[in-house]
Amino acid sequence: MSSSDSKIIFNFTTLKWENITVDQVKLWESAYPDCDVVDILTKKMVIWLDSNPQKAHKKNWKRFITNWLSRQQEGYDRFKKFGGKMYDNNNL
């Protein structure tokens, strides 16, 4: 398997992602323009994974990352839709 074909994994010892390419980050940044992809990958996800080890055993890390970014983008979209006011699902 070449490095470009390597499966994305999260290393719980170093608390770092492995096998995420610059091209992959650029693709996520274009798909989720309101998300700070690097910040989410290096801080928010790392803290969550470290704090929730019982939930952190994933078979498909790429899908985990994509789903996280998608939910984050949806939150920003909802925020913009209501003129910068945050609403929960009960107020929609």
Phi, psi and omega in degrees: 000126178283165182298329179287340179262359183294142180285138177292134176223159173250125181268111184284344177284313181268348185057045179222151174283150175232142175074021171269124182268161176299319179299322178295317178298317178298321178297315178297320179296325179285327180283331183233072190296336181271354181266138170273087188303314182297317178298316181296315181294321188266345182236293188298312180294320181299314179297316180297313181297318180293326182276343184232059185298331180292336180258359192263010179266094185254147175270331184232089182294327180298317177295319177303312180296313181298317179296318179299310181297322179297315178295321179297315180297318178300321177297317177294320179298318179295319178300314180291324182299325182259029174063034177088006178260136180274130176233144173267178184297337179288339183260004184276000000 
